[in-house]
Amino acid sequence: MRYKVTDPETAATHHQTDGSTGSQASARLVVVIALLATAVVALAAAVAVLTTVNMKAEERMLQSQHRLVATSCLTEECVRSAARILESIDRDSDPCEDFYQFACGGWISHHPVPESQSTWDQFRALREQLLVQLRALLEEEGSEDDVKPVQQARMLYRVCLDTDKLEALGLEPMLTVLQKLGLSTSSVPPSGQPFDWLQTVGQAQRMLGLNIMVGFWVSQDVRNTSRNLMVVDQISPGISERYLLDPARFQTELTEYHSYIRDMVQVFQDHLPNSTAHNATLFADDVLQFSTQLAAIMTPAEVRRDTKNLFHEMSVFTLQNLTDLREEEDSLNTKLNWTRYLDYILDNTNVTLDYDSDHLVVMDIAYLQKLAALVSITDQDTLERFVWWSVFSTLAPLTLQEFRDLAFRFSQRVFGLQQKTARWKGCTGNVNSNFGMAVSYLYVQKHFNNESREKALEMVNDIRTAFTEIVMELDWMDTETKERTLEKAHAMRPFIGFPGWLLTPGELEKYYEGAEVVDGLLFETYLRLSEESVKTALQDLRKAPDYNRWVTPATTVNAFYSPILNSVTFPAGILQPPFYGLGLESLNYGAIGAIMGHELTHGFDDQGRRYDKDGNLKQWWTEDTLQEYEHRVQCIVEQYSQYNVSQLGENFTVNGINTQGENIADNGGLREALRAYHKFRSRIPGEQLLPGLSQYSPEQLFFLGFAHMWCGNSTLGALKSRVVDGVHSPSRFRVIGTLSNSKEFADAWGCPAGSLMNPDKKCVLW
């Protein structure tokens, strides 16, 4: 209060109350007035000085604000990105202790799993947005001038929505198919009639593309990609084999699956006139027991990662000899007659097999030998029930609502769904699955900017250059292997946005030649589309492989690497926020750049590195380099195997073996993207900041962009399924595992040595 400004009259009165009177008081008053005058002058001078200081401070503040505005990106893309990140981060978390919580804590709390989903993350959110866009395209009126596949796609969408027609037709369409396949239609099995399981399995593959007990398809020969061959493999029995083989641990899932089988069979019986009643519980018991026996003979995924156990080329006669069983009197049990099986599959195609020259690729000899032994000791009734269930459970949801309700109940109890998916979403997805290129034709013209394609190609090239530099710096790889690695990277072809032929007149009609949609009949349409699709795939056996084929439509929110084609694919569906088009290149390279690096690195993970630059499976690494490689891979396997998925209890940890390929790709992709970003910065120096996030440097934003794309929530059932069967680590560990191996991350965020995000031991491969 020393410089308090007071009123002069109040000050005089105050001094008078001090008791001064007479001439002395007058003298004192003169002195006081003089002193007061001096004080007022001093005060005025002080106020003037302070005013000047404040004005300069305000001026500096305004200048600082102007500079911040000048260095902040205020485009719509940047503002949206800033808003997303501000909502996502958890400022109360230490980025050096748990960067996933720091980057995603806010997102997780603001985005619970929707009731109709079992998982909710950035990918699924974008897929939901895509479905809305596709729905609008499919519901457009259209015109007679639209290309035929577009007309068919819109018709299929309308047909799919008409559930009243499905109810009116009831079981009849399904019963017709069951009859064609030699399966019981008057009751559930056993029918009491002779049953040829092999014929039914072969015909189900041909008509429906349905693999039962044996997987079959036509694909490029992995040892000679210039030709196509038939492939035979093991196939899952209908529910995860890991669940079946550990009933104590997965009691809930198996109990619900048993109930699902039982109730589906009961509803079927209830709708059959004059059906012979069978015990639905015993039926479910039998199917579950045989499914468990099939699971027991399957080769575990961990073993199948070593391709030495796979890809055995042989003649049909050789396969027959391997699976034939000799009985006591040296007679042959040929219940797995491969020539009969193949004849059923190739029926009504232009392919006639020459069993002397046509070869198969057998992926798993041991499984097929054990399968032959299993079916030889399994009674006919059990085989009939299992095959009947496999077909019936596939077709039933295309008929009555009661069957779809039971399927939802199963998903509700096992995966945590709370609400059925809206019919329009399911139908939109169905159309995209069957007429994806036709839908892409509409989508890219309305929603995809060709400039995005050009920029994405520039980023891919930056990533590839970064990978090349990393390879050149490796001290564990010898010169010979380095040269071949660089050749493969250089030969890798990027497919971006959509196929070049898509908008060329006549090409879309050629692509869907033979496809039929029957107005008003969804079940019949499904049959015709399935049969034509299988026929086309089978007839590829006599065609030269198309090296320029796309592995997915443009309307896909994902990215892909094909080891056979040695190609990376980034469809239009993923080339948008929150992965791309984020305003700042630090964010773009951190998100879509890391995805691009991820896919490129798949060409050199524990699986992809086995294929050469032409997609052929061969050993092209030197033994010394291979040993060094495997040593570093083991570091990653052990690192991720230690991550406990606490939400599921202590018995669930990440499977470091089965997820190693994806973990290698995550780690390599991040490093390549960061180096590629620095290359971009060397071309165009400087980068603006994000509004509201100006405290974060471009390097820090890069890592935020990477982590942000993995923010997600999941139900316990879906998380358990991913941990048990998935090849991807849970999102939390994709972030923590990758960033804790990055020295550049620790430097950017100032993480002290020994902190959880900056451990002393780091696993570095690429």
PALUMTOR-747792 format. One record per residue (C-alpha): x, y, z; residue in three letters. Coordinates in steps of 0.02 Angstrom, whole numbers, plus 50000, padded with zeros to 5 digits. Example, Ala and Ser with C-alpha at 12.3 -4.5 7.8 and 13.67 -1.06 7.14 Angstrom:
506154977550390Ala506844994750357Ser
END
This chain:
500005000050000Met501525011249996Arg501055019849833Tyr499215020049865Lys498385034949778Val497355044449906Thr496225059649902Asp497165075649966Pro495715081550074Glu495645064850159Thr497505065650191Ala497395083150274Ala495985077750384Thr496955062450434His498455072850488His497315084950581Gln496615070950685Thr498385067850742Asp498075082750865Gly499155097150784Ser498455115150812Thr498975133650797Gly500495140850701Ser501505125150722Gln500135115950636Ala500205128450493Ser502075126350475Ala501895107750479Arg500525109150350Leu501705118350231Val503005104650250Val501705091150223Val501055099750068Ile502825101149999Ala503165083150036Leu501505078149961Leu501875088049804Ala503545079349790Thr502695062549815Ala501395066449683Val502745071049558Val503695055049599Ala502095044949586Leu501685052649419Ala503425048549357Ala503255030549421Ala501565028449337Val502305035049176Ala503745022649187Val502585008049227Leu501425012849086Thr502885012848966Thr503484995949032Val501734988349019Asn501504995048843Met503154987148790Lys502694970748876Ala501014970648789Glu501874974748626Glu503094960348649Arg501644948848694Met500694954048539Leu502254951548433Gln502484934348511Ser500664930048476Gln500864936048296His502414925248276Arg501474910248350Leu500044913148230Val501274914648088Ala502114898148135Thr500484888948174Ser499554879848037Cys497774886448032Leu497114876747883Thr495534866547907Glu496554850447906Glu497724856748041Cys496334863348151Val495424846648138Arg497024837148178Ser497354848448328Ala495594845548391Ala495774826748375Arg497434826348466Ile496854838248603Leu495374826848634Glu496474811348631Ser497934815448745Ile497944812948933Asp498984827249004Arg499014819049175Asp500024804449108Ser501904804249091Asp502374801148908Pro503984792848966Cys503064780249074Glu501574775648964Asp501494784448798Phe499934774948745Tyr498974781848893Gln499704799148863Phe499254799248677Ala497604789648689Cys496924791448866Gly495714805148818Gly495164796048660Trp494844780048758Ile493764788948887Ser492784798448755His492494783948636His491774768548721Pro491414753448612Val489744756348523Pro488404743748569Glu488404736348394Ser490304733748393Gln491534722848486Ser493024734148447Thr493104752748418Trp494664761348353Asp495224773448219Gln495084760348083Phe493314755448129Arg492764773348149Ala493374777047973Leu492514761347908Arg490884767447983Glu491124784047895Gln491484774747733Leu489894764447753Leu488874780447765Val489674786947605Gln489394770447514Leu487594769647573Arg487264786647495Ala488034780747331Leu487024764647330Leu485394773547371Glu485584786047229Glu484254784647096Glu485504781246958Gly485044780446774Ser484954768346629Glu486634775046571Asp487524768346725Asp488724754146689Val487954737146720Lys488994732446874Pro488454748546960Val486634744446923Gln486914726946992Gln487724733647150Ala486234745047184Arg485014730947148Met485934719347267Leu485824732747402Tyr483934734147378Arg483704715347377Val484724713547536Cys483644726147629Leu482044716447591Asp481954705247744Thr480084702847721Asp480454692947563Lys481694682147658Leu480354678047787Glu479074674247652Ala480234661947565Leu480684653747729Gly481744637947723Leu481354633147544Glu482904640647460Pro484044632347588Met483174615547576Leu483454615547388Thr485334617847413Val485424604747550Leu484574592547433Gln485784596247291Lys487234592747408Leu486514576247465Gly486094582647639Leu484554579147742Ser483054590547713Thr481664581747807Ser482544582147974Ser484234585148051Val485514571048027Pro485754556848041Pro484594553647895Ser484784534747901Gly485304534947718Gln487044531647648Pro488064547547656Phe489544551647542Asp490424565047643Trp491814567547516Leu490584571147375Gln489644583647482Thr491234592447537Val491844593747357Gly490184600247293Gln490024612747436Ala491704619847385Gln491144621147204Arg489414628547236Met489724639247388Leu491594641547400Gly491434633147570Leu492944623847640Asn492474609247754Ile493864598947834Met494974602547683Val495464619747619Gly495624621347430Phe496004635847313Trp496984640647157Val498454652447180Ser500104657647106Gln501444644747136Asp502564651947272Val504074642847200Arg503744648447022Asn502594663547016Thr502424662646827Ser501084649146846Arg499544645046949Asn499314628947046Leu498004620347154Met498304621947341Val497674610347479Val497784614647664Asp497044612147836Gln495514622247885Ile494774627848051Ser493274617348110Pro492144632448135Gly492714639348303Ile494494642948358Ser495494627048379Glu496334634948530Arg494644636448615Tyr494244618348576Leu495904611848643Leu495804621248808Asp494004618848868Pro494374623749048Ala495084640648997Arg493764644148866Phe492254636248948Gln491134651348917Thr491494651948730Glu491244633148707Leu489654632848810Thr488924646848705Glu489454638348543Tyr488594622348600His487014632148640Ser487094640748471Tyr487194624148378Ile485804616548483Arg484604631048464Asp484914633348278Met484514614948251Val482974616248359Gln482294631148262Val482604621748099Phe481624606748164Gln480214617848224Asp479974625048049His479974608347959Leu478264600747930Pro478134582647988Asn479974582048036Ser480664567548133Thr481194574648300Ala483024572648347His483864577448508Asn484664594248468Ala485774593248621Thr486524576648566Leu486774583948392Phe487754598548466Ala488764586448574Asp489264576548421Asp489754591648317Val490764599148458Leu491664582748493Gln492154580148311Phe492684598348298Ser493844595348445Thr494564580048359Gln494914590548204Leu495724604048309Ala496864590948387Ala497604585848218Ile497894603648157Met499664610348149Thr499854625148269Pro500104642348193Ala501784644148281Glu502444628848186Val501714634648020Arg502734650748024Arg504214640247968Asp503904637447783Thr504994621847784Lys503434613247852Asn502364619847709Leu502284620947518Phe502564603147461His502254601147275Glu501684583947219Met500574574447099Ser498834569047148Val499444551047147Phe500844555147269Thr499614563747385Leu498484548547372Gln499894537047424Asn500304548147572Leu498524548247639Thr498004530347599Asp497864519247751Leu498314500947745Arg497234489647850Glu497574472447923Glu497354462747761Glu498374475347661Asp496784482647586Ser496714501247557Leu495554513147646Asn495284527047520Thr494004537747609Lys495044552447553Leu494964549047367Asn495804564347294Trp495344561647112Thr493494560747159Arg493654576147269Tyr494474586347130Leu493214580447000Asp491794587147107Tyr492684603847134Ile493104606446950Leu491384601546886Asp490654613746758Asn492294622746726Thr493434623046576Asn494774613846675Val495104595446641Thr496484588446748Leu497894577846683Asp498364568146838Tyr500064563946767Asp500584582046742Ser499454592846852Asp500204595147024His499574601147191Leu500414611647324Val500074603147489Val500274615447631Met500204602947772Asp500504584547737Ile500384579347920Ala498624586547938Tyr497974577547783Leu498714561047841Gln497934562948012Lys496284568047931Leu496264552047829Ala496544542047987Ala495194551748082Leu493814549647952Val494214531247937Ser493744528448120Ile492314540948129Thr490554534148107Asp489494540147962Gln488204548748073Asp489514560148150Thr490264564747981Leu488534568447914Glu488104579448062Arg489714589348051Phe489584592247863Val487724596247875Trp488064608948013Trp489464617147914Ser488314620047765Val486744623947865Phe487574636947978Ser488234645947824Thr486554646847734Leu485314648747877Ala485624667447911Pro485064670747731Leu483334664347773Thr482364667247935Leu482604681148062Gln482614668348202Glu484264661448139Phe485014678848130Arg484404682348307Asp485294666848371Leu486904672048283Ala486784689048366Phe486484681048536Arg488074670748515Phe489064686448469Ser488264695648613Gln488804682748742Arg490524678948672Val491104695648600Phe490084707848703Gly488954715148569Leu487464724348642Gln486504729348488Gln486214722048316Lys487084730148170Thr485874740548068Ala485284730847916Arg485844744347796Trp487624742947863Lys487664724247839Gly486954725947664Cys488174739747617Thr489614728847675Gly488884714147579Asn488814724147418Val490584730447446Asn491154712347466Ser490314706447307Asn490414721947196Phe491874731147276Gly492604737447113Met490904743647054Ala490664753047217Val492454759447202Ser492024766147029Tyr490724777447110Leu491734781447266Tyr493354787547189Val492464799347071Gln491564807847214Lys492704806347365His494494804047308Phe495664817947255Asn496984812547130Asn498224824447213Glu498134813047364Ser498724798947252Arg500234808747192Glu500724814347367Lys500534796547432Ala501704790247296Leu502984803247347Glu502874797047526Met503064778847473Val504634783447377Asn505304792647530Asp504964777247635Ile505834765947511Arg507354777447504Thr507414777747694Ala507374758747699Phe508774758147571Thr509854769447680Glu509484759047835Ile510004743147745Val511624751047688Met512034755547869Glu511714738147942Leu513244730048016Asp512494712548033Trp512054710047849Met513404705047724Asp513644713547557Thr512864699747452Glu511254699347553Thr511184718347558Lys511234719147368Glu509804706747352Arg508804715647486Thr508984732147394Leu508494723747231Glu506904717347311Lys506484734247388Ala506774742747220His505674729847131Ala504234732147254Met502754740047164Arg501584752547248Pro499714752047209Phe498914768047271Ile497114774147275Gly496244763347145Phe496684752446993Pro497184762246840Gly495944752746732Trp494444756446843Leu493804771846751Leu494204765146576Thr492584762046478Pro492164743646463Gly493404737246592Glu492194736346738Leu490944726346634Glu492334714346586Lys492854712546768Tyr491094707146820Tyr490704696746668Glu489594682246721Gly488994690246884Ala487114689446911Glu485934698047032Val484154691147038Val482934705047083Asp481974700747240Gly482934684847279Leu484414687147396Leu484724668647425Phe484724664547240Glu485864679347207Thr487074673147340Tyr487134656047256Leu487444662947082Arg488774675247138Leu489654661847240Ser489634648947103Glu490264661246971Glu491624667847086Ser492244650147124Val492174645646939Lys493204660846890Thr494504656947024Ala494624638746972Leu494844643046789Gln496334653746834Asp497244637146841Leu497444637846653Arg497854656446645Lys499464665946666Ala499514675646831Pro499084694046826Asp500514703046914Tyr499574719546909Asn498014713546998Arg497374722847149Trp497144712547306Val495714723547368Thr494434736447308Pro494784754947331Ala493384755447461Thr494434746947594Thr495104754747754Val496714744847765Asn498404742547681Ala499244726947613Phe500864718547564Tyr500824703747444Ser502384692747452Pro501944683947290Ile501674700147194Leu502994709547295Asn501794724247300Ser501124736447428Val499334742647414Thr498584758247493Phe496754759747441Pro495824776147432Ala494834771047586Gly496324773247702Ile497054788747619Leu496074800847728Gln496054807047909Pro496524801448038Pro497874792647937Phe498194804647794Tyr497824822647746Gly498194828847922Leu498854846047876Gly500634843947940Leu501884832047863Glu502514827348036Ser500794819848069Leu500624812447895Asn502294803547903Tyr501944797948081Gly500284790148032Ala500114784647850Ile502004785247830Gly502214772547969Ala500864761847887Ile501784762847722Met503404758047808Gly502474744047897His501894736347733Glu503594738247650Leu504434730047800Thr503254715147783His504304710747632Gly505744707847752Phe504894700947909Asp505084682847965Asp503884677447825Gln504134690247687Gly506024688747689Arg505834670847623Arg505194677347454Tyr506354684947325Asp506054700547222Lys504964690747099Asp503884683247236Gly504684666047229Asn504944656347390Leu506794652747400Lys508304654747512Gln509164670647451Trp510024675547614Trp511764669447662Thr511814658047814Glu512864670047917Asp511684684647888Thr510184673547922Leu510864668748093Gln511144686948136Glu509374691048078Tyr508574677248180Glu509524682748335His508774700148320Arg507034693248283Val507134682948442Gln507404699048540Cys505724705448473Ile504854688848507Val505434688948688Glu505014707448712Gln503204705748659Tyr502964688948745Ser503214697948911Gln501724709548887Tyr500294704048999Asn498534708548943Val497954713449116Ser496114715449069Gln496034696649038Leu496964691249194Gly498684684149222Glu498474669449103Asn498464679948945Phe500034687248869Thr500434692748692Val500974678048582Asn502694684348531Gly502914670548402Ile501284672748307Asn501374691848313Thr503214693348267Gln502894697648085Gly501744712148128Glu502884718048269Asn504394717848152Ile503374728048027Ala502814740548160Asp504584743548220Asn505374744648049Gly503964755147980Gly504144768248116Leu506014770048090Arg505824771347902Glu504424784247917Ala505444795148035Leu506944794947920Arg505804798447771Ala505064813247865Tyr506794820247893His507134818347707Lys505564828247671Phe506134841647792Arg507804842647704Ser506874846847543Arg505654858847625Ile506454865347786Pro505394870547934Gly503684865047986Glu502254874548066Gln501544870248236Leu499794864648281Leu498624877548359Pro498374873748543Gly499844861548537Leu501264873648503Ser502264866348648Gln502564850648544Tyr503964850348417Ser503724842748243Pro504674827048301Glu503524825348450Gln502014827548337Leu502704813748225Phe502644801448370Phe500934807748424Leu500314804748247Gly500964786948255Phe500194782948425Ala498554791748389His498104780048247Met498114765148368Trp496944772748498Cys495564760248530Gly494364751248646Asn493814733248644Ser492624721548733Thr493444707848836Leu492814694548716Gly493534702948563Ala495174706548653Leu495304688348706Lys495014682548528Ser496364694148465Arg497634688548594Val497264670048568Val497124669448378Asp497714686048309Gly499344690048223Val499294708048284His499754713348459Ser498404723148553Pro498484741548506Ser499234746848672Arg500764735848644Phe500924740848462Arg501274758248528Val502274754448685Ile503294740348607Gly503764750248453Thr504154766948534Leu505144759348678Ser506344752348547Asn506614769648471Ser508064780348532Lys507384794748427Glu505754793948524Phe506664794748691Ala507684809548630Asp506174818848564Ala505204817048726Trp506694818348843Gly506394801448923Cys507734797049050Pro508714781149028Ala507894766649116Gly506144773949108Ser504774762249044Leu504764770648873Met506664771248864Asn507304754448925Pro509154750548917Asp508854735548804Lys508084739648636Lys507634727348499Cys508154734348331Val508064724548169Leu507724736248023Trp
END
